Amino acid sequence: MKKGEAKKVVVIGGGPAGMMAAIFAARAGVQVTLLEKNKRLGEKLRISGGGRCNVTNNTQDVTKLLPKYGDAEQFLYAPFSQFSVKDTIAFFAELGVTFIEENEGRMFPSTEKAETIAEALIAEMKKLGVTICAGDAVRGFITAQNSILAAHTASGVAHKADHFIMSTGGTSRPETGSQGDALPWLAQFGHTIIKPDMTLVPIKTREKYTHAMSGLAFEDAKVTVKQGSTALKKARGKILFTHFGLSGPLILNMSKTIAEAFRDDPVSLGIDIFPNEDDAALAARLLAHFQQNQNKTLRNALRSFVPPLLATALITKFDIEETVRAQECPRTLRINIIQTLKRMELSVTGTLGAEKSIVSSGGVPLEEIDTRTMISKKVENLAVIGDVLNIDRPSGGYSLQLCWTTGSVAGSASVKIW
């Protein structure tokens, strides 16, 4: 390399982590080429958060933030000390992006459009002179000993560089190009590969009567994951009923436990829709409501006691006739209604799989990565970032924050190691 010549870095994968790495490497004065197999960058980013993009979680105290990443907590202290949640918010402010904060610290762009984030990152890369090669998939590498010399693509070009950053994503939402492309290459380089699995994925259930509740959300429900008589996990939070079963932040965060248990034996979910009331209090309130509305049909009385979609599900489940009045509701039916509201039992039939999973686990174990630089301990000039790393995290902005942090650290470090 000639004196004064820009050092060359190739970033493989144009998702959030890859774009972040390209930006920070370019800001450090490195000549950067970004390789992306899709014709457009950030395909998965553009659909994240239901198209709204949950950019980060405004938990700025790392002692509260990092435990959300489970076993990766200790590993992440070093990278988050270099690029934190506060740094993320400031970074996007530089790009002209402002945020709104919603429940549980979830941060979204003020436009509520994921496109805003993707286009801001692309504009910054172009401003910095990053060479973007989209629609040209990497097919393999030219290596020597424990380093990479070049990445060659489908078009026949060999992209030579001093340093490479792998950011091809995991295996969730494969239609966006996130298909675990890096894993076979990394295995060839000597890395251990933990088999990918879905960690944030909606759950399918058997009971048809609940499917009529599609679109109905409860902000504070209690869910118990059960296998036989054993409670595997209990938690409270937001759930969403769907035409196939259940979703929402709480269900997504429990989905790995559900899916792993379901491989062995049947799993059921116990749902308490009114966790702040015991059976007696709820039963007394229901009886009083029926007495106050004794001349209404039982169906209409239910619709004014619980959300209409839930009332419809109860009507279906208990086959409540149209002509029955509230004052005629037998005690046994009231008991059954309370039982359903407090202990709704749903049988798990599976998950929606990789196609609808938000995040996948698996990939490269963290002990094979330098926590300060994201550089591989197997290949001296390769960094591994984002979803390629084996890091579990809940929904709520934590996944994208992982991309911003690992990407910025890897990009900044690429100039320091030469």
C-alpha positions in Angstrom: 0.0 0.0 0.0 1.4 3.4 -1.0 1.9 6.1 1.5 -1.2 8.3 1.7 -3.4 5.9 -0.2 -6.7 5.3 1.5 -7.1 1.9 3.2 -9.7 -0.2 1.6 -12.6 -1.9 3.4 -15.3 -4.1 1.9 -18.6 -4.4 3.8 -20.7 -7.4 2.8 -24.4 -6.9 3.4 -26.4 -3.7 3.1 -28.7 -4.0 6.1 -28.6 -1.7 9.1 -25.4 -3.0 10.6 -23.6 -3.0 7.3 -24.7 0.5 6.4 -23.6 1.7 9.8 -20.2 0.0 9.5 -19.7 1.6 6.0 -20.6 5.1 7.4 -18.2 4.9 10.3 -15.4 3.4 8.3 -15.8 6.2 5.7 -15.9 8.8 8.4 -12.6 7.4 9.7 -11.0 8.1 6.2 -11.2 4.6 4.8 -12.1 3.9 1.2 -15.3 1.8 1.5 -17.1 -0.5 -0.9 -20.5 -2.0 0.2 -21.6 -5.2 -1.5 -25.4 -6.1 -1.4 -27.1 -8.9 -3.2 -30.5 -7.1 -3.3 -31.0 -4.3 -5.8 -32.0 -2.1 -3.0 -30.3 -1.6 0.4 -32.1 -2.1 3.7 -34.9 -4.4 2.5 -35.5 -5.9 6.0 -35.0 -2.5 7.7 -37.8 -1.0 5.5 -40.4 -3.5 6.9 -39.2 -3.4 10.5 -41.7 -2.4 13.2 -44.6 -3.0 10.8 -43.0 -0.4 8.5 -42.6 2.1 11.3 -39.1 1.0 12.4 -38.5 0.7 16.1 -35.0 2.3 15.9 -33.9 1.8 19.5 -35.0 1.6 23.0 -34.5 4.6 25.2 -32.9 2.7 28.0 -29.7 4.7 28.4 -28.5 3.0 31.7 -26.4 0.1 30.4 -26.9 -1.8 33.7 -30.6 -1.9 32.8 -30.1 -2.2 29.0 -27.5 -4.9 28.6 -29.3 -7.6 30.7 -31.9 -7.6 27.9 -29.3 -9.3 25.7 -29.1 -12.3 28.0 -25.9 -14.2 27.9 -24.3 -11.5 25.7 -24.5 -8.9 28.5 -20.8 -9.0 29.5 -19.6 -9.1 25.9 -21.6 -6.0 25.0 -20.2 -3.7 27.7 -17.2 -2.8 25.5 -19.0 -2.0 22.3 -21.8 -0.1 24.1 -19.2 2.0 25.9 -18.1 3.1 22.4 -21.5 3.6 20.9 -24.5 3.8 23.2 -28.3 4.5 22.8 -27.5 8.2 23.5 -25.0 8.1 20.6 -27.6 6.5 18.3 -30.1 9.2 18.9 -27.4 11.9 18.4 -26.2 10.1 15.2 -29.6 10.1 13.6 -30.2 13.7 14.7 -27.1 14.6 12.6 -28.8 13.0 9.7 -31.9 15.0 10.3 -34.0 12.3 11.9 -36.0 13.0 15.0 -37.9 10.5 17.2 -41.0 9.9 19.1 -41.0 7.7 22.2 -43.8 5.2 22.9 -44.5 2.6 25.6 -41.6 0.9 27.2 -39.0 3.2 25.7 -39.6 2.2 22.1 -38.2 4.9 19.7 -39.6 5.5 16.2 -38.8 8.1 13.6 -41.2 11.1 13.8 -42.4 10.3 10.3 -43.3 6.7 11.5 -41.8 5.4 8.3 -38.9 2.9 8.2 -38.0 4.4 4.8 -36.9 7.5 6.6 -34.1 5.6 8.4 -33.1 3.6 5.3 -32.9 6.6 3.1 -31.0 8.7 5.7 -28.3 6.0 6.0 -28.0 5.7 2.2 -27.8 9.5 1.8 -25.0 9.6 4.4 -23.0 6.9 2.7 -23.3 8.7 -0.7 -22.2 11.9 1.0 -19.1 10.1 2.3 -18.2 8.6 -1.0 -19.0 4.9 -0.2 -19.1 2.8 -3.3 -22.4 0.9 -3.3 -22.6 -2.3 -5.4 -26.2 -3.4 -5.2 -27.6 -6.4 -7.0 -24.3 -8.3 -7.1 -24.1 -11.2 -4.6 -20.9 -12.4 -3.1 -20.1 -15.9 -4.2 -16.9 -16.6 -2.3 -13.5 -15.3 -1.1 -9.9 -15.4 -2.0 -7.9 -16.2 1.2 -4.3 -16.6 2.3 -3.4 -18.2 5.6 -5.8 -16.6 8.2 -6.8 -13.5 6.2 -9.0 -12.5 3.3 -7.6 -11.0 0.1 -10.8 -10.4 -1.9 -14.5 -11.1 -2.1 -15.7 -12.2 -5.6 -19.2 -11.6 -6.7 -21.7 -13.0 -9.2 -20.6 -10.4 -11.8 -17.1 -11.8 -11.8 -15.5 -8.9 -9.9 -12.9 -9.6 -7.2 -13.2 -6.8 -4.6 -9.8 -6.6 -3.0 -9.4 -4.9 0.4 -7.3 -4.7 3.6 -10.3 -5.4 5.8 -13.7 -7.0 5.5 -16.9 -6.6 7.5 -19.5 -9.4 7.4 -23.0 -8.1 8.0 -25.3 -10.4 5.9 -27.9 -10.8 8.6 -29.5 -13.9 10.1 -32.2 -16.2 8.7 -35.4 -14.4 9.6 -37.6 -12.9 6.8 -35.7 -14.7 4.0 -37.7 -12.9 1.4 -35.8 -9.8 2.2 -32.5 -11.5 1.4 -31.7 -12.4 5.0 -30.9 -16.1 4.4 -27.8 -16.8 6.5 -25.4 -16.4 3.6 -22.4 -15.8 5.8 -22.7 -18.9 7.9 -21.1 -21.4 5.4 -18.3 -19.0 4.6 -17.6 -18.4 8.3 -17.5 -22.1 8.9 -14.9 -22.5 6.2 -12.9 -19.8 7.9 -12.8 -22.0 11.1 -15.7 -20.4 13.0 -18.1 -22.5 15.1 -21.6 -22.0 13.8 -24.5 -22.3 16.2 -27.6 -23.5 14.2 -30.0 -20.6 13.6 -33.4 -20.6 15.2 -36.3 -18.2 15.4 -36.4 -16.1 18.5 -39.1 -13.5 17.9 -41.9 -15.2 16.0 -45.7 -15.2 16.2 -47.4 -18.3 17.6 -50.1 -20.4 16.0 -52.9 -21.8 18.2 -55.6 -24.4 17.7 -58.8 -22.9 19.2 -60.7 -21.4 16.3 -63.0 -19.2 18.4 -60.2 -16.9 19.3 -59.3 -16.3 15.6 -62.4 -14.0 15.4 -60.5 -11.7 17.8 -57.9 -10.9 15.1 -56.6 -7.4 15.6 -57.6 -7.2 19.3 -54.8 -6.2 21.6 -54.5 -6.2 25.4 -51.8 -3.9 26.8 -51.4 -5.8 30.1 -52.2 -9.5 29.9 -50.5 -12.3 31.9 -49.3 -15.3 29.9 -48.2 -18.6 31.3 -46.4 -21.1 29.1 -47.3 -24.6 30.2 -46.2 -28.2 29.3 -48.6 -30.5 31.0 -49.0 -29.3 34.6 -45.6 -27.5 34.6 -45.4 -23.8 34.2 -42.3 -23.0 32.1 -42.5 -19.3 32.0 -44.8 -16.5 33.2 -44.8 -12.8 32.1 -47.0 -9.8 31.7 -47.3 -7.4 28.8 -49.0 -6.6 25.5 -50.5 -9.4 23.4 -52.2 -9.3 20.1 -54.8 -11.9 18.9 -54.5 -12.8 15.2 -56.3 -14.9 12.6 -53.8 -17.7 13.3 -53.2 -17.3 17.0 -51.1 -14.8 19.0 -48.5 -12.1 18.5 -47.5 -8.8 20.2 -44.4 -8.0 22.2 -45.0 -10.4 25.1 -45.7 -13.4 22.8 -42.7 -12.6 20.6 -40.4 -12.4 23.6 -41.7 -15.8 24.9 -41.7 -17.4 21.5 -38.2 -19.0 21.8 -39.3 -20.8 25.1 -42.5 -21.9 23.4 -40.9 -23.2 20.3 -38.1 -25.0 22.1 -40.6 -26.7 24.4 -43.0 -27.5 21.6 -40.3 -29.7 19.9 -40.5 -32.1 22.8 -44.1 -32.2 24.0 -47.4 -30.3 23.6 -47.4 -26.8 24.9 -50.4 -24.6 26.0 -50.7 -21.0 26.9 -52.8 -19.8 29.8 -53.9 -16.2 29.3 -55.3 -13.9 32.0 -56.9 -10.9 30.3 -57.7 -9.2 33.6 -54.5 -9.8 35.8 -55.4 -6.9 38.1 -58.7 -8.5 39.3 -59.1 -11.8 41.0 -61.9 -14.2 40.1 -64.3 -13.0 42.8 -64.0 -9.3 41.9 -64.4 -9.9 38.2 -67.4 -12.2 38.8 -69.0 -9.6 41.0 -68.5 -6.9 38.4 -69.9 -9.2 35.7 -73.0 -10.0 37.7 -73.6 -6.3 38.5 -73.3 -5.5 34.8 -75.8 -8.1 33.8 -78.2 -6.8 36.5 -77.9 -3.3 35.3 -78.5 -4.4 31.7 -81.0 -7.2 32.5 -83.3 -6.4 29.6 -80.6 -6.4 27.0 -79.7 -9.5 25.2 -76.9 -11.4 26.8 -74.9 -10.9 23.6 -75.2 -7.1 23.8 -74.6 -7.0 27.5 -71.3 -8.9 26.9 -70.3 -6.4 24.2 -70.5 -3.6 26.6 -68.6 -5.5 29.3 -65.6 -6.6 27.2 -64.3 -5.4 23.8 -66.8 -6.5 21.1 -64.4 -8.9 19.4 -63.8 -10.7 22.7 -67.5 -10.7 23.3 -68.0 -12.3 19.8 -65.4 -15.0 20.7 -67.2 -15.8 24.0 -70.6 -15.9 22.2 -69.0 -18.4 19.7 -67.3 -20.5 22.4 -70.4 -20.9 24.6 -72.9 -20.9 21.7 -75.0 -18.1 23.3 -78.3 -17.7 21.5 -79.5 -14.4 20.2 -82.7 -14.3 22.2 -81.3 -14.9 25.6 -81.4 -11.9 27.9 -78.8 -10.9 30.4 -81.1 -11.5 33.4 -81.5 -15.1 32.1 -77.8 -15.9 32.2 -77.3 -19.0 34.3 -74.6 -19.0 37.1 -72.7 -21.8 35.4 -72.3 -19.7 32.2 -71.1 -16.7 34.3 -68.5 -19.0 35.9 -67.4 -20.3 32.5 -67.0 -16.7 31.2 -64.9 -15.7 34.2 -62.8 -18.9 33.7 -62.1 -17.9 30.1 -61.3 -14.3 30.9 -58.9 -15.3 33.7 -57.6 -18.6 32.4 -58.0 -18.8 28.7 -56.3 -22.1 27.5 -54.9 -22.1 24.0 -53.1 -25.1 22.5 -49.9 -24.2 20.5 -49.7 -25.8 17.1 -46.4 -24.2 16.0 -44.9 -20.9 14.9 -45.1 -18.9 11.7 -41.5 -19.8 11.0 -38.6 -17.9 9.5 -40.9 -16.1 7.0 -42.5 -14.1 9.8 -39.8 -14.2 12.4 -38.4 -10.8 13.4 -35.1 -12.1 14.7 -33.1 -15.3 14.5 -30.7 -16.6 17.0 -27.6 -18.7 16.2 -24.5 -17.8 14.2 -21.0 -17.1 15.4 -20.5 -17.6 19.2 -19.2 -14.4 21.0 -16.1 -16.1 22.4 -14.8 -16.1 18.8 -15.1 -12.3 18.4 -13.0 -9.5 19.9 -15.5 -7.5 22.0 -13.6 -4.2 21.4 -13.5 -4.3 17.6 -15.9 -7.0 16.4 -12.9 -8.6 14.7 -12.8 -12.4 14.3 -10.3 -14.4 16.3 -10.1 -16.8 13.4 -9.5 -14.4 10.5 -7.3 -11.4 11.3 -8.9 -8.9 8.9 -12.6 -9.8 9.2 -15.2 -8.3 11.5 -18.5 -9.9 12.2 -21.5 -7.8 13.2 -25.3 -7.6 13.6 -27.5 -10.7 13.2 -24.5 -12.9 12.2 -23.6 -12.9 15.9 -25.3 -15.3 18.3 -27.1 -12.8 20.5 -30.7 -13.2 21.7 -32.7 -10.0 22.4 -36.3 -9.1 23.0 -38.5 -7.0 20.8 -38.7 -3.3 21.5 -35.8 -1.7 19.6 -33.0 -3.8 21.0 -32.2 -5.7 17.8 -31.6 -2.5 15.7 -29.6 -1.0 18.5 -27.4 -4.1 18.4 -26.9 -3.3 14.7 -26.1 0.4 15.3 -23.6 -0.4 18.0 -21.7 -3.4 16.5 -21.7 -1.7 13.1 -20.3 1.6 14.3 -17.6 -0.2 16.4 -16.5 -2.4 13.5 -16.4 0.5 11.1 -14.4 2.7 13.4 -12.0 -0.1 14.2 -11.3 -0.9 10.6 -8.9 2.1 10.3 -7.2 1.5 13.6 -5.9 -2.0 13.0 -3.6 -1.2 10.1 
